[in-house]
Amino acid sequence: MRIVRARQISQVFFFLLFLWFCVVASVGEAWWQLRGWPVNWLLQLDPLVALGTILTTRTLYAGLLWALVTVVLTILFGRFFCSWVCPFGTLHHLVGYLGTRGKTLAEKAARNQYHGAQSVKYVLLIFLLGAAVGELLARLTHPLGLSPGQSRPSWVLLILALLVLLFLSLRKLSAQKLRTAHWMVVGVAVSILLACLLSGNSLVGASLQTGLLDPIPLIHRSVNLVILPLVDGATHKLAISQRFTLGAWLIGAVFLAAVLLNLRAPRFYCRFVCPLGALFGVLSRYALWRVGKNQSECSQCARCEGACEGACEPSANIRISECVLCMKCLDVCHEDLIGYRTTPSESGEVVSPDLSRRGFVISLLSGVAAVPVARLGGALGTHWSPMLIRPPGALTEEDFLKRCIKCGQCMRICPTNIDFRVGTSGCQYNCIACGHVCPTAAIRPITVDEKQGKNAFASAGPIRVGAAFVDRGRCLPWAMDKPCIVCQENCPVSPKAIFTREHFSPVRAGPFMVTSVQGVTVTFQGGDLRPGALATGDYVCHSITQEEQGHWKILENTERVLVLSPDPAQQRLPEPGDNLEIQIRLKQPHVDIGRCIGCGICEHECPVSGQRAIRVTAENESRSKEHTLLLS
C-alpha cells in the first residue's frame, strides 16, 4: 500500500473519530451518549494545550500527559500530526484539493511556493505563549527581590549578572555567533527588566489565549457550537431543543474563512496562522526521520512542488519546519529521488523556522505586556461584569482564564444550554456534566453532593454561581398587580430561596356603593365590571365604611353584582350604603440571598418575555469572596 493511501486512511479515521466524539458529547440514556467515550482525547493530544496550561498554572493536568506522546512522535518523525491526525488539517486538505482541481502543474507549483508570511504563525505562537508566561516571569523575580520598591543592591546584582553573561557570551565567538549571543543577551535582559518592573503589579497575570487559534480547540468550538446546532435544528436528536450560542456568527465566520482560504492557497491556515503547526515546526527541527532528496541533481519537473501541502520547497533546500509529512512528493516523483529517511536531504535543508531574533523578542514582550494592558479595564477588579456567570465548579476568574482554552466542550455537554447564558434554561439541580468534560480543569469535576451542599459538604453549603434579583419594575405582582408565583414554584432549592409576602392592592375601578344585599349576593352601583373577571379566587372586597370588618372573598361577579364567600369569621356581610373597595390579593416574590444558588431556573420560567422580571447575576458566587453580598 502506498504511503499516501495510508495517510488518507489515517486522516479519514481521525476525522470521523473527531465527529463521533462531538456527537456523543451529549447527556442522555442512549448507548451513544457520553458512556465513557474519551471525548477530550484529541484535545489532550494537543501539546500546545499542555504547554499553555503549564506556563499559566505551573502544573500539568493528568489528562494532558497524552501530549507527551505527540511530542515524542514529532521528535521522531516530524510534523506527522498535521497531515495524519489533525481533523482541521484534514478539512483544509480536502478543500485545498478542490481548489486546485483543473489547475496546471505550473499553477499548482506557483501556489505552493514558500512565502515569507509563513513566519506569521511563529509570531502568533510566541505572542500567545508570552501572554501565558507573564506571571511566571514576575514570580521568578520575587525571590531575588527584583522589584522597583526593593533596594538598589538588587538592581546592581541584576546588572552585574547580565554583564557577566555578556562577557561569557562574547568570548572567542565568530561574527555570526556574536550576533546570536548579542540578541540572546538583549532578549534575556529586556525580559528580566520587564518582569522586574511588573513584579508586584496586580495587573500582571497569565492568560491562556492559545485556544483562540489552536486548530484543535477551534474546530471543536466550531463544530460543537455552530455546525451541530444547525444540523440538529430540525431533528433535535442531539438536543431536546434548539441550541443557541452567543457570538455564534463570529465563531462561524472565523471557521468559514479559515476553510475557504484554502481555495486561494492549499492549507492556508496551516501555513500562515496555525500556532500548533508553528510549535510542531520548532520541534521538527530535531526530527530523526525527515523528507529529503537522495541526490542534489534532478530534472526540476516541479511535480513535488505542485503536490506539496506545506509549501516547504522539496525540490530545493527543503524547509523541515514547514513540511507537514503529506508524503505527496514521494508519490509523484517519477525519478524516485525523494525519500523519507534519517539522513539530511542531499539538496540541502533549512532546519530553523524563518523568524528573526528581533521578531522573537518583540512577539514575546508584546504577549507579556498584552495581559496587563487588557486588564486596565478592571474586569478582574472592581469593574467586573455581573453578567459573567461561570458554571458550578469553575475556578476563580483569574485561575479560570489560566486554564480555559475556549473549546466549547462545557457548552456542548450542557443539557439545558445554560452555559450559553444563564436564564436560557436553568442549571439542572442534579447536573454536574460540564466539570467532568472540561479538558483542562478550568471547571473542576464535582459531585452532586458538593454542588448541593449535602452530606460531607453540608458545612460548606451549596455551590453558588450567582444570585437572583427581582426587577420590581417588570414583575407582574409588583408592577402590574397581576398574580404570579412562577419563580417561587420553580425554585429547586429546599427550603426555597424565593418566598412570597401577601399584599392586597386596590383595583382601579371603584369604590362601589352597596344598594342591596341578599344572602351572599351584593348589588352595587358606581361602576361596571367585566362579568367573571373577579372569579379567579384572587379578588376580595372590603368595606371602606367599616374597615374593621376585614375582607370578603369574591366567588363570582356580573356587571353590578358580587357573589361573596360565606366566611364564619366575618361579623357581618356588607350592608346597603357601605362603600366597597375591590382588592387583588398578590404574593410578591422576594429572594433569600442566603439560599439562592443562582441556577437561573426562575429566570428561564419567568412569564415576562424579553428582559425577565427576575434575573441572575454573578453577585454572591461561591468562587469569589470579593463578590459576596452577605456581611455575616
PyMOL commands that set and color helices and strands:
alter all, ss='L'
color gray80, all
select helices_A, chain A and resi 3-24+41-44+47-57+62-77+80-84+87-100+105-111+116-144+152-170+175-198+210-212+215-231+248-263+268-272+275-284+303-307+320-322+328-332+357-377+397-403+409-413+433-437+448-452+455-457+476-479+486-490+547-549+601-605+625-627
alter helices_A, ss='H'
color red, helices_A
select strands_A, chain A and resi 290-293+318-319+338-341+349-350+467-470+498-506+512-518+521-525+539-543+552-557+561-564+579-591+614-617
alter strands_A, ss='S'
color yellow, strands_A
deselect
rebuild
show_as cartoon
